[in-house]
Amino acid sequence: MDNTIASNTTVVNTFPKIGYFIILITLGLVGSQLNDVTTIWDYAFLAPLCITSFILLRVCWQQKVIFGDSKVSFIKMQQNSDFSLPTTLSLHYQDIDSVRLLGDHLFIHSAKGKVNFPLRPKSTLAKKLKQTFEAKGIEFEVNSCIL
């Protein structure tokens, strides 16, 4: 996959703050336990913590939304459910019929069908997506009593 991004694209990272929080918590736990490390079993406790934190950090930082010239790409995001495996989806702007934030899910109706993503209405991600979709000429409708 080509990692180059054209100059007129907009990239929205979905969970950058959660990644920083994971780093902070991991460093705090490792730092607090590092003084008590005396045997190999103490290292055996810290290794899974670091590996798990690295995996969570990678998952959080891989998820992004890329708005290109002719299409929007949802990179490594769950579709249709909070518990589905992350996939990559690209939709052309002319195929998108509507974008609606209903409750705590973002619904995108397109020629390929309906796709939904979990999204809180008050989140900064929702605000960024609203601005970017509207800049591309697609109406972003918010109907949520969670506001």
Contacts in CASP RR format, 6 or more apart in sequence:
PFRMAT RR
TARGET T0000
AUTHOR 0000-0000-0000
METHOD contacts of the structure
MODEL  1
MDNTIASNTTVVNTFPKIGYFIILITLGLVGSQLNDVTTIWDYAFLAPLC
ITSFILLRVCWQQKVIFGDSKVSFIKMQQNSDFSLPTTLSLHYQDIDSVR
LLGDHLFIHSAKGKVNFPLRPKSTLAKKLKQTFEAKGIEFEVNSCIL
5 11 0 8 1.000
5 66 0 8 1.000
6 68 0 8 1.000
6 69 0 8 1.000
8 68 0 8 1.000
8 69 0 8 1.000
9 66 0 8 1.000
9 67 0 8 1.000
9 68 0 8 1.000
9 69 0 8 1.000
10 66 0 8 1.000
10 67 0 8 1.000
10 68 0 8 1.000
10 132 0 8 1.000
10 135 0 8 1.000
11 64 0 8 1.000
11 65 0 8 1.000
11 66 0 8 1.000
11 67 0 8 1.000
12 64 0 8 1.000
12 65 0 8 1.000
12 66 0 8 1.000
12 67 0 8 1.000
12 125 0 8 1.000
12 128 0 8 1.000
12 129 0 8 1.000
12 132 0 8 1.000
13 61 0 8 1.000
13 63 0 8 1.000
13 64 0 8 1.000
14 60 0 8 1.000
14 63 0 8 1.000
14 64 0 8 1.000
14 65 0 8 1.000
14 77 0 8 1.000
14 125 0 8 1.000
15 60 0 8 1.000
15 61 0 8 1.000
15 63 0 8 1.000
16 60 0 8 1.000
16 61 0 8 1.000
18 60 0 8 1.000
19 56 0 8 1.000
19 57 0 8 1.000
19 60 0 8 1.000
19 61 0 8 1.000
22 53 0 8 1.000
22 56 0 8 1.000
22 57 0 8 1.000
22 60 0 8 1.000
23 53 0 8 1.000
23 57 0 8 1.000
25 53 0 8 1.000
26 49 0 8 1.000
26 50 0 8 1.000
26 53 0 8 1.000
29 49 0 8 1.000
30 46 0 8 1.000
30 49 0 8 1.000
30 50 0 8 1.000
33 42 0 8 1.000
33 45 0 8 1.000
33 46 0 8 1.000
34 46 0 8 1.000
36 42 0 8 1.000
37 43 0 8 1.000
37 46 0 8 1.000
59 76 0 8 1.000
59 86 0 8 1.000
62 75 0 8 1.000
62 76 0 8 1.000
62 86 0 8 1.000
63 75 0 8 1.000
63 76 0 8 1.000
63 77 0 8 1.000
63 86 0 8 1.000
64 75 0 8 1.000
64 76 0 8 1.000
65 72 0 8 1.000
65 73 0 8 1.000
65 74 0 8 1.000
65 75 0 8 1.000
65 77 0 8 1.000
65 129 0 8 1.000
65 132 0 8 1.000
66 72 0 8 1.000
66 73 0 8 1.000
66 75 0 8 1.000
67 132 0 8 1.000
67 136 0 8 1.000
70 92 0 8 1.000
70 93 0 8 1.000
71 90 0 8 1.000
71 91 0 8 1.000
71 92 0 8 1.000
71 93 0 8 1.000
72 90 0 8 1.000
72 91 0 8 1.000
72 93 0 8 1.000
72 96 0 8 1.000
72 133 0 8 1.000
72 136 0 8 1.000
73 88 0 8 1.000
73 89 0 8 1.000
73 90 0 8 1.000
73 91 0 8 1.000
74 88 0 8 1.000
74 89 0 8 1.000
74 90 0 8 1.000
74 115 0 8 1.000
74 117 0 8 1.000
75 88 0 8 1.000
76 86 0 8 1.000
76 87 0 8 1.000
76 88 0 8 1.000
77 86 0 8 1.000
77 87 0 8 1.000
77 88 0 8 1.000
77 89 0 8 1.000
77 117 0 8 1.000
78 84 0 8 1.000
78 85 0 8 1.000
78 86 0 8 1.000
78 87 0 8 1.000
78 117 0 8 1.000
78 118 0 8 1.000
79 87 0 8 1.000
79 89 0 8 1.000
79 115 0 8 1.000
79 116 0 8 1.000
79 117 0 8 1.000
80 115 0 8 1.000
80 116 0 8 1.000
82 118 0 8 1.000
89 115 0 8 1.000
91 108 0 8 1.000
91 110 0 8 1.000
91 112 0 8 1.000
91 115 0 8 1.000
93 136 0 8 1.000
93 137 0 8 1.000
93 138 0 8 1.000
95 110 0 8 1.000
95 111 0 8 1.000
95 112 0 8 1.000
96 108 0 8 1.000
96 109 0 8 1.000
96 110 0 8 1.000
96 138 0 8 1.000
97 109 0 8 1.000
97 110 0 8 1.000
97 111 0 8 1.000
98 107 0 8 1.000
98 108 0 8 1.000
98 109 0 8 1.000
98 139 0 8 1.000
98 141 0 8 1.000
99 106 0 8 1.000
99 107 0 8 1.000
99 108 0 8 1.000
99 109 0 8 1.000
99 133 0 8 1.000
99 138 0 8 1.000
99 139 0 8 1.000
99 140 0 8 1.000
99 141 0 8 1.000
100 106 0 8 1.000
100 107 0 8 1.000
100 109 0 8 1.000
100 140 0 8 1.000
100 141 0 8 1.000
100 142 0 8 1.000
100 143 0 8 1.000
101 107 0 8 1.000
101 119 0 8 1.000
101 121 0 8 1.000
101 126 0 8 1.000
101 130 0 8 1.000
101 140 0 8 1.000
101 141 0 8 1.000
101 142 0 8 1.000
101 143 0 8 1.000
101 144 0 8 1.000
102 143 0 8 1.000
102 144 0 8 1.000
103 121 0 8 1.000
103 143 0 8 1.000
103 144 0 8 1.000
103 145 0 8 1.000
103 146 0 8 1.000
104 118 0 8 1.000
104 119 0 8 1.000
104 120 0 8 1.000
104 121 0 8 1.000
104 144 0 8 1.000
104 146 0 8 1.000
105 116 0 8 1.000
105 117 0 8 1.000
105 118 0 8 1.000
105 119 0 8 1.000
106 116 0 8 1.000
106 117 0 8 1.000
106 118 0 8 1.000
106 119 0 8 1.000
106 126 0 8 1.000
106 129 0 8 1.000
107 114 0 8 1.000
107 115 0 8 1.000
107 116 0 8 1.000
108 114 0 8 1.000
108 115 0 8 1.000
108 116 0 8 1.000
108 117 0 8 1.000
119 125 0 8 1.000
119 126 0 8 1.000
119 129 0 8 1.000
120 126 0 8 1.000
120 146 0 8 1.000
121 142 0 8 1.000
121 144 0 8 1.000
121 146 0 8 1.000
121 147 0 8 1.000
122 146 0 8 1.000
122 147 0 8 1.000
126 142 0 8 1.000
129 140 0 8 1.000
130 140 0 8 1.000
130 142 0 8 1.000
133 139 0 8 1.000
133 140 0 8 1.000
134 140 0 8 1.000
END
